[in-house]
Amino acid sequence: MYSHTPRTTAATAAEAAAWAEVLVRHRLLHAALPVPTGQWLVQRTPTAPVRVLDGPTAVVEMAARIQLHTRTKKARIR
């Protein structure tokens, strides 16, 4: 159905920030904030626990999983 091509470069902080902004803007995440250690704090809903992601690559991987889930969910509806 969907193929996954592995990345050849690590995700940058700017790329992670862009994806985080999109996910929050489209209400697929409640919050996503970088912290000075390079980690990210993400929260799925206002009442969900805060998760700590290891860095920009983890944010981009999470965005890919959310996107895949959203696409496969739409495909099942059709």
Residue, then its C-alpha position, 0 to 999 in steps of 0.5 A: m500500500y504505502s512504501h517507506t523509503p528510509r531517510t539518508t540524513a538526520a532530521t534538523a531542528a527546523e524540520a521538526a519545528a515545521w512538522a510540529e507546527v503543522l500537527v498542532r495547527h491541524r489538531l493532530l497534537h495538542a502541543a509540541l515544544p522543543v526544550p534546550t536539551g534538544q528533546w521535545l515535549v509532546q502532548r496528544t490531547p490536553t489531558a494526555p500525559v506529556r511524552v518526551l521525544d529524543g530529538p528532531t528525528a523522533v518528531v519527524e518519525m512521529a509525524a510520519r506515523i500520524q500521517l500514515h495512520t490518517r491516510t490509512k484511516k481515510a482509505r478504509i472509509r472509502 
